[in-house]
Amino acid sequence: MPFPTPSPMSLRAPGAHRANAVHAGAWWLWALGLATAASRTTNPLLLGLLVAVAGYVVAARRTDAPWARSYGAFLKLGLAVLVIRLVFSVVLGSPIPGTRLLWTMPEVPLPGWAQGIRIGGRVTAEQLVFALYDGAKLATLLVCLGAANALANPARLLKSLPGALYEVGVAVVVAMTFAPGMVADVVRLRTARRLRGRPTGGVRSVLQIGLPVLESALERSVALAASMDARGYGRAAPVTPLVRHTTTVLTLGGLLAVCAGAYALLGAEGGSYGPLLVLVGVVAALAGLRLGGRRSVRTRYRPDRWGARAWLVAGSGAAVAALMVRAAGYDPEGLHPGVVPLTAPGLPLWPALSVLVGLVPAFVAPVPEESA
């Protein structure tokens, strides 16, 4: 009996709705995996490929929500960081020795206690290329975080936080939504002034617009505080001193172990014990957060599910990070092209294929309604 041939529509990812939406934490794990891969290389071709992968996934799976528009802002921030890094290299110099002199700037004489620091002087092609590689890595890290901000719903991420971090998460979400509210008030007031034939520029106009904006922000803050107090925000269940002390030790110890492991992973000699420290730290921190959640008395309505698609999204980011860390062992020259002597960077095959694994969310995550 022949098997039915699946139609092209059955092979596509389904339309996004409440029941099948990818967990917000999965998007952050995917983005952190890309950021980890970016931290392991200074090859501009690989960094550009990471930016392209993140941008494609954002373009394919972001919604029209306000937070989904933050990716462009992170792109601009990354370009600004790259330009600032180049300017600092030109003005403050660089420890990278170079033979290809581009130009010479007037050098400012400094006192004896400022040995090792210079302002102005020689500018070589090697130092500019080194600054370009270094700035591109930091810019790529920012772009990866911007992709997470554009894809993960902050309100749903707040609901998924452990009970011990609920109050901190609420404060962060309120702080993140405060600025967009003020921007909307400014736009509304400027439009109203134009309709009345009043100027919108100048110091006087800024003051006349700023005072109502601050007053509106204060009113929203008071209303928010009243609503949170009415819902019992800040209540905590009693726990024993042993649980409190154990929670503190596990949480702080786990975070310190994660920091030490991350520092080891970023270094050249910590590849053997760095992953173990990170794993132990994550387990200890999760155990501490689990114990700390006993003080939370809140309930969750319709909690987000971590389904198969969330595992695929998070796993693709983790795979990119793991494969890039592995590539640092067998192809260090491809991940870190030489600057002295100055050579053109090449695109290593296997690390590039590893980065392409990050495209999995663009095919398995549910399609937003406007793109379905």
C-alpha positions as CSV (number, residue, x, y, z in Angstrom):
1,M,0.0,0.0,0.0
2,P,1.7,3.3,-1.1
3,F,2.2,5.9,1.6
4,P,0.5,9.3,1.0
5,T,2.8,12.0,-0.2
6,P,2.9,15.0,2.2
7,S,1.8,18.2,0.7
8,P,4.2,21.2,0.8
9,M,2.0,23.0,3.3
10,S,2.3,20.1,5.8
11,L,6.1,20.5,5.8
12,R,5.9,24.1,6.8
13,A,6.0,25.3,10.4
14,P,2.5,25.9,11.7
15,G,1.1,29.3,12.4
16,A,1.9,30.8,15.8
17,H,-0.7,30.9,18.5
18,R,-0.8,30.7,22.3
19,A,-0.6,26.9,22.5
20,N,2.5,26.3,20.3
21,A,4.5,29.5,20.8
22,V,8.2,28.9,21.4
23,H,9.2,29.4,25.0
24,A,10.9,32.8,25.6
25,G,13.8,31.1,27.4
26,A,14.5,29.0,24.3
27,W,15.0,32.2,22.2
28,W,17.5,33.5,24.8
29,L,19.4,30.2,24.9
30,W,19.6,30.2,21.1
31,A,20.9,33.8,21.1
32,L,23.4,33.2,23.9
33,G,24.7,30.2,21.9
34,L,25.3,32.5,19.0
35,A,27.0,35.0,21.3
36,T,29.2,32.3,22.7
37,A,30.3,31.4,19.2
38,A,31.0,35.0,18.4
39,S,33.2,35.3,21.5
40,R,35.4,32.4,20.2
41,T,36.5,34.1,17.0
42,T,37.7,37.3,15.5
43,N,37.3,36.3,11.9
44,P,35.2,39.0,10.3
45,L,33.7,36.6,7.8
46,L,32.4,34.2,10.6
47,L,31.2,37.2,12.6
48,G,29.3,38.5,9.6
49,L,27.8,35.1,9.0
50,L,26.6,35.0,12.6
51,V,25.0,38.4,12.2
52,A,23.4,37.2,8.9
53,V,22.0,34.1,10.7
54,A,20.6,36.1,13.5
55,G,19.1,38.7,11.2
56,Y,17.5,36.0,9.0
57,V,15.9,34.3,11.9
58,V,14.6,37.6,13.3
59,A,13.2,38.6,9.9
60,A,11.5,35.2,9.5
61,R,10.0,34.8,13.0
62,R,9.5,38.1,14.7
63,T,6.1,39.6,15.2
64,D,4.8,43.2,15.0
65,A,5.0,43.7,18.8
66,P,6.8,46.7,20.1
67,W,9.7,44.7,21.5
68,A,10.2,43.0,18.1
69,R,11.5,46.3,16.7
70,S,14.5,46.5,18.9
71,Y,16.8,44.5,16.5
72,G,17.4,47.5,14.4
73,A,18.5,49.5,17.4
74,F,21.0,46.9,18.4
75,L,22.4,46.8,14.9
76,K,22.9,50.6,15.1
77,L,24.5,50.2,18.6
78,G,26.8,47.5,17.2
79,L,27.9,49.8,14.4
80,A,28.5,52.6,16.9
81,V,30.6,50.3,19.1
82,L,32.7,49.4,16.0
83,V,33.3,53.0,15.1
84,I,34.2,54.0,18.6
85,R,36.7,51.1,18.8
86,L,38.4,52.3,15.6
87,V,38.4,55.9,16.9
88,F,40.0,54.8,20.2
89,S,42.6,52.8,18.3
90,V,43.5,55.9,16.2
91,V,43.6,58.4,19.1
92,L,45.0,56.3,21.9
93,G,47.2,54.0,19.9
94,S,47.5,50.2,20.1
95,P,50.0,47.7,21.5
96,I,50.0,45.9,18.1
97,P,53.3,46.5,16.3
98,G,52.9,47.5,12.7
99,T,55.1,48.2,9.7
100,R,52.5,49.6,7.2
101,L,52.3,53.2,8.3
102,L,49.1,55.0,7.1
103,W,49.6,58.5,8.7
104,T,51.1,60.1,11.7
105,M,49.1,62.3,14.2
106,P,50.5,64.9,16.5
107,E,51.5,63.2,19.8
108,V,50.5,64.8,23.1
109,P,53.4,64.7,25.7
110,L,52.3,62.9,28.9
111,P,53.9,62.9,32.4
112,G,56.2,60.1,33.5
113,W,53.5,58.4,35.6
114,A,51.5,57.8,32.4
115,Q,54.1,55.5,30.9
116,G,52.5,53.1,28.4
117,I,49.8,55.5,27.4
118,R,50.0,57.7,24.4
119,I,47.6,60.1,22.6
120,G,48.3,60.5,18.9
121,G,51.3,59.2,17.1
122,R,51.7,56.6,14.4
123,V,48.7,54.9,12.9
124,T,49.4,51.6,11.1
125,A,47.2,49.3,9.1
126,E,47.8,46.4,11.5
127,Q,46.4,48.3,14.5
128,L,43.3,49.4,12.6
129,V,42.7,45.8,11.4
130,F,43.1,44.5,14.9
131,A,40.7,47.2,16.2
132,L,38.2,46.3,13.4
133,Y,38.3,42.6,14.4
134,D,38.0,43.4,18.1
135,G,35.1,45.8,17.6
136,A,33.3,43.4,15.2
137,K,33.3,40.7,17.8
138,L,31.7,43.0,20.4
139,A,29.2,44.3,17.9
140,T,28.2,40.7,17.0
141,L,27.6,40.0,20.7
142,L,25.3,43.0,20.9
143,V,23.4,41.9,17.7
144,C,22.9,38.4,19.1
145,L,21.4,39.9,22.3
146,G,19.2,42.2,20.1
147,A,17.9,39.1,18.3
148,A,16.8,37.6,21.7
149,N,15.1,40.9,22.6
150,A,13.3,40.9,19.3
151,L,12.0,37.3,19.4
152,A,11.3,36.7,23.1
153,N,8.2,38.2,24.7
154,P,9.4,39.9,27.9
155,A,6.0,39.4,29.6
156,R,6.1,35.7,28.9
157,L,9.7,35.5,30.0
158,L,8.7,37.1,33.3
159,K,6.1,34.4,33.8
160,S,8.7,31.7,33.3
161,L,11.2,33.1,35.8
162,P,11.7,31.1,39.0
163,G,9.8,32.2,42.0
164,A,12.9,33.5,43.7
165,L,13.5,36.0,40.8
166,Y,9.9,37.1,40.3
167,E,10.3,40.5,42.1
168,V,13.6,41.2,40.2
169,G,11.9,40.3,36.9
170,V,9.0,42.5,37.5
171,A,11.3,45.5,38.3
172,V,13.2,44.8,35.0
173,V,10.1,44.5,32.9
174,V,8.7,47.7,34.4
175,A,12.0,49.5,33.7
176,M,12.0,48.3,30.1
177,T,8.4,49.4,29.5
178,F,8.9,52.9,31.1
179,A,11.0,54.3,28.3
180,P,8.6,53.3,25.4
181,G,5.7,54.9,27.4
182,M,7.6,58.1,27.7
183,V,8.4,58.1,23.9
184,A,4.7,57.5,23.1
185,D,3.8,60.5,25.3
186,V,6.3,62.7,23.6
187,V,5.0,61.8,20.2
188,R,1.4,62.4,21.3
189,L,2.2,65.8,22.8
190,R,4.3,66.9,19.8
191,T,1.4,65.9,17.4
192,A,-1.1,67.8,19.5
193,R,1.1,71.0,19.5
194,R,1.5,70.8,15.7
195,L,-2.3,70.5,15.3
196,R,-2.7,73.6,17.5
197,G,-0.1,75.5,15.4
198,R,2.4,75.7,18.2
199,P,6.2,75.1,17.7
200,T,7.7,71.8,18.7
201,G,11.4,72.9,18.8
202,G,13.4,75.1,21.1
203,V,14.1,75.1,24.8
204,R,10.7,76.5,25.7
205,S,8.9,73.9,23.7
206,V,10.9,71.1,25.3
207,L,10.1,72.3,28.7
208,Q,6.4,72.6,27.9
209,I,6.4,69.0,26.5
210,G,8.7,67.6,29.2
211,L,6.5,68.6,32.2
212,P,3.4,66.8,31.0
213,V,5.4,63.7,30.1
214,L,6.9,63.6,33.6
215,E,3.5,64.1,35.2
216,S,2.0,61.3,33.1
217,A,5.0,59.0,34.0
218,L,4.4,59.7,37.7
219,E,0.7,59.0,37.4
220,R,1.4,55.7,35.7
221,S,4.0,54.8,38.4
222,V,1.5,55.5,41.2
223,A,-1.3,53.5,39.4
224,L,1.1,50.6,38.9
225,A,2.2,50.6,42.5
226,A,-1.4,50.6,43.7
227,S,-2.3,47.7,41.4
228,M,0.7,45.7,42.4
229,D,-0.1,46.3,46.1
230,A,-3.7,45.2,45.5
231,R,-2.5,42.0,43.9
232,G,-0.3,41.2,46.9
233,Y,3.1,41.9,45.3
234,G,5.9,41.3,47.7
235,R,4.3,38.8,49.9
236,A,6.6,35.9,51.0
237,A,5.9,32.6,52.7
238,P,7.9,31.9,56.0
239,V,10.9,29.5,55.6
240,T,13.4,28.2,58.1
241,P,16.8,29.8,58.6
242,L,18.5,26.6,57.3
243,V,16.6,27.0,53.9
244,R,17.6,30.7,53.7
245,H,21.3,30.0,54.3
246,T,21.4,27.0,52.0
247,T,19.7,29.1,49.3
248,T,22.2,31.9,49.7
249,V,25.2,29.5,49.6
250,L,24.0,27.6,46.5
251,T,23.0,30.7,44.6
252,L,26.1,32.8,45.2
253,G,28.4,29.8,44.9
254,G,26.8,28.7,41.6
255,L,27.0,32.2,40.1
256,L,30.6,32.5,41.1
257,A,31.3,29.1,39.5
258,V,29.6,30.2,36.3
259,C,31.6,33.4,36.2
260,A,34.8,31.5,36.8
261,G,33.9,28.9,34.1
262,A,32.9,31.6,31.6
263,Y,36.2,33.3,32.2
264,A,38.1,30.1,31.7
265,L,36.2,29.4,28.4
266,L,37.1,32.8,27.1
267,G,40.8,32.2,27.9
268,A,43.1,30.1,25.9
269,E,44.0,27.6,28.7
270,G,40.6,27.0,30.3
271,G,39.0,24.7,27.7
272,S,39.5,21.6,29.9
273,Y,38.0,22.8,33.2
274,G,35.8,25.7,32.1
275,P,32.8,23.6,30.9
276,L,32.8,21.6,34.2
277,L,32.8,24.8,36.3
278,V,29.9,26.2,34.2
279,L,27.9,23.0,34.6
280,V,28.5,22.8,38.4
281,G,27.7,26.4,38.8
282,V,24.4,26.2,36.8
283,V,23.3,23.1,38.8
284,A,24.1,24.8,42.1
285,A,22.4,28.1,41.0
286,L,19.3,26.3,39.8
287,A,19.1,24.4,43.1
288,G,19.4,27.6,45.0
289,L,16.7,29.2,42.9
290,R,14.5,26.2,43.5
291,L,14.8,26.5,47.2
292,G,14.4,30.2,47.1
293,G,11.1,29.8,45.2
294,R,9.6,28.3,48.4
295,R,9.1,31.9,49.6
296,S,7.0,32.8,46.6
297,V,3.3,32.4,47.2
298,R,2.1,33.4,43.7
299,T,0.4,31.1,41.3
300,R,0.8,30.8,37.5
301,Y,-2.1,30.9,35.1
302,R,-1.5,28.9,31.9
303,P,2.2,28.5,32.2
304,D,4.2,28.4,29.0
305,R,5.2,24.9,27.8
306,W,8.6,23.8,26.8
307,G,7.9,21.6,23.9
308,A,9.8,19.9,21.1
309,R,10.2,23.1,19.1
310,A,11.7,24.9,22.1
311,W,14.2,22.1,22.4
312,L,15.1,22.5,18.7
313,V,15.5,26.2,19.0
314,A,17.6,26.1,22.2
315,G,19.6,23.1,21.0
316,S,20.6,24.8,17.7
317,G,22.1,27.7,19.6
318,A,23.9,25.3,22.0
319,A,25.1,23.3,19.0
320,V,26.6,26.4,17.4
321,A,28.4,27.3,20.6
322,A,29.7,23.7,21.1
323,L,30.9,23.3,17.5
324,M,32.6,26.7,17.6
325,V,34.4,25.9,20.9
326,R,35.5,22.6,19.3
327,A,36.7,24.4,16.2
328,A,39.0,26.5,18.4
329,G,41.0,23.4,19.1
330,Y,41.6,22.1,15.5
331,D,41.5,25.4,13.5
332,P,42.7,28.3,15.7
333,E,44.2,30.1,12.7
334,G,40.9,30.1,10.9
335,L,39.0,31.5,13.9
336,H,41.7,34.1,14.6
337,P,43.3,35.5,11.4
338,G,46.7,37.0,11.7
339,V,47.3,40.7,12.0
340,V,51.1,40.7,12.1
341,P,52.0,40.0,9.3
342,L,48.8,41.4,7.8
343,T,46.9,38.7,5.9
344,A,43.4,38.5,4.3
345,P,41.0,36.4,6.4
346,G,39.6,33.2,4.9
347,L,36.3,31.5,5.6
348,P,37.0,28.1,7.3
349,L,34.5,25.5,6.0
350,W,33.5,23.5,9.1
351,P,33.1,26.6,11.5
352,A,31.0,28.2,8.8
353,L,28.8,25.2,8.5
354,S,28.6,25.1,12.3
355,V,27.2,28.7,12.3
356,L,24.5,27.7,9.7
357,V,23.1,25.3,12.3
358,G,21.7,28.5,14.0
359,L,19.2,28.8,11.1
360,V,17.1,25.9,12.5
361,P,14.6,28.3,14.3
362,A,13.7,29.9,11.0
363,F,12.3,26.6,9.9
364,V,10.9,24.9,13.0
365,A,9.5,27.9,15.0
366,P,5.9,28.7,14.4
367,V,5.2,31.4,11.8
368,P,3.8,34.7,13.1
369,E,0.3,35.5,12.0
370,E,1.2,38.3,9.7
371,S,3.8,36.0,8.0
372,A,1.7,32.8,7.9
